[in-house]
Amino acid sequence: MIGIRELDAASGAQVRLSNARSELDTLLAMQLAEETALRGYVATRDAYFLEPDGPPNPQFDRQAERLENLLERERIPGAIDAVHRMRDLHRTWENEVALPLRNEPTSRQAYVQQANGKVLTDEMRGESQTLRAALTLQSNAVEETLRNEINTTVGVSVGLVTVFAIIAFGYAVSRSQALTRLVREQSLVDALQRTLRVSGERLPRTSMGSAYTSATREALVGGDLLDAWRAGPDRGWFLIADASGKGIQAARHSAFAQYAIRALAAESGDPADIVRRFNRLFISTFDDPSVFVVLFLGAFDARTQTLRYASAGHGTAYVRRGTLVERLPPTGSIIGLDVDQKYETESVPLALGDIVLLATDGLTEARDQHGELLGEDRVASLFAEGPSDPQALCDRLVEVANAFSGGVQDDLAIIALRVTHEEGEGAATAFSPIGERSAS
C-alpha cells in the first residue's frame, strides 16, 4: 500500500518543481528588463535607465544560484547545465553588449552591438523554454506515477485519501501562487486594453488595414497602440504609438496617450501643437524619466488629399506612390524627455492610390536566427512590392516578420491607409480594439 511518506515526497517534489519554474521565469524576466533598460539608455542617454540594476547586475547570478539549488534534488538531465549556459550568456551580454553601450552609446558599433545583444537574449530565451519544458515534463511524471500507485492500491483507507487530499491541496495552493505570478500581469494588461481602448473609424475616402501581433508571454509587453477617428465629413486623425516598459505600466501609458491625444485633437487641428501639448501633459502626469512614448499623429483631409503629421521619434513611416516609397522622417524627439521639446508639422500631398504605412519597431527589429534585423531597407522594399489592398499589405508584413524571425519577439502594430475615390462604408470600424485582428 502507498504510504504517507511517498505522498509527502511526491508533494515536496511538486512544490520544488513549481518553485523552480517560477524562479526560472524570474531569471529570464531579469534579462529582459535589463535589455529594455539598456535600450532606453541608448535612445535617451539618460543614466536613470541603468539604475538600480546595472549593468553589471550581481542579482542575476544570485537568482541563478537559487534556481540551481532547487534543481539539485530533482536530477533532471541537463537542467543545471542549462542554467550555467544562461549565466554564461548573460555574462557575455554584459561584457560585449551592455557595458560597451553604457560607456559609448553613440559608438559606430552601437547598432551591431544591439543586434548581437538580441541574439544572446534569444539564446537565453531558448534555454529557458527548453528547461521549462523539462520541468513541466518532470512534474507531470511525478503526478502520473503517484496517481497510478493510488489507483492500483486496493486497501487505501479513507484516512489516507484524506491525507493525500490535504497534501494535494497544499501543493495546488503553492502552484497556483507561482502561476499567478506569471499570468496575473498579462491578464490585467489584456483586461485593461479591452476595457479602455475604443475602436478606430475608417477615415473619409480611404481604405484602411491594420495588424497587431502580441509578443511572447515572457516579455509582457503591452505598449503598442493603434487608433483612427473622424473629425468631420472630410477629415480624420490616425495615430500609432509605442510606450516604453512592459505590462500594466506600458498599457496604462498607451491608454493615457490614446485618450489624451483624442481630447487635444478636439481642441486643435495642428498635429505639432497636439504632440507638443501631449508631451507636456505626459511629463507632468507621470514625472518619471524612465518612461517615454514614440508616436506618429497624422491628420488626413479628403478634400485636399493632404496628410499633415507630427512624429515624435517614430521611424517606420512611409508613403508609397506607385512603386516609389518615400520615408516620412520624425519631426521631433520622443515623448517624455524634455518638457520644452519643439515639434514641427509636415504636409504631404497624396494622390488617389497612394498608401501611407506606419509600424512600430517590432517590424524592423524582427531578427533571424543569426541576429540580423529585418531593418528599414527590407521593410521599404516589402512595402514597394506589397499588395495595394491595405489589409492584405498589413497581413503580408506580419507574415514576413514571423517567417524571418521564427515568431516576432516584440509587440508589432501596423496601420496602412490608401486614398480612394469612394467614401467607403461610412464610418465603419477600421480596426478592432488592440489585440484583435480586424477585417478590412
Salt bridges, closest charged atoms under 4 A:
ASP25 OD2 - ARG132 NE 3.13
GLU34 OE2 - HIS90 NE2 2.89
ASP61 OD1 - ARG87 NE 3.27
ASP61 OD1 - ARG91 NH2 3.96
GLU65 OE2 - ARG87 NH2 3.65
GLU68 OE2 - HIS84 NE2 3.43
GLU68 OE2 - ARG87 NH1 3.14
GLU74 OE2 - ARG16 NE 2.51
ASP88 OD1 - ARG91 NH1 3.03
GLU94 OE2 - HIS90 NE2 3.62
ASP122 OD1 - ARG125 NH1 2.80
ASP122 OD1 - ARG367 NH2 3.09
GLU127 OE2 - ARG85 NE 2.80
GLU143 OE1 - ARG147 NH2 3.95
GLU143 OE2 - ARG175 NH1 3.37
GLU144 OE1 - ARG147 NH1 2.81
ASP227 OD2 - ARG262 NE 2.76
ASP234 OD1 - ARG205 NH2 3.16
GLU267 OE1 - ARG277 NH2 2.75
ASP270 OD1 - ARG308 NH2 3.63
ASP273 OD1 - ARG276 NH2 2.51
ASP273 OD2 - ARG277 NH1 3.58
ASP301 OD2 - ARG303 NH2 3.24
GLU326 OE1 - ARG321 NH2 3.44
ASP340 OD1 - ARG280 NH2 3.91
ASP354 OD2 - ARG321 NH1 3.07
ASP361 OD2 - ARG39 NH2 1.69
GLU365 OE1 - ARG39 NH2 3.79
GLU372 OE2 - ARG378 NH2 2.77
ASP395 OD2 - ARG437 NH2 2.48
GLU399 OE2 - ARG396 NH1 3.43
ASP410 OD2 - ARG39 NH1 3.75
GLU423 OE2 - ARG230 NH2 2.67
GLU436 OE2 - ARG194 NH1 2.35
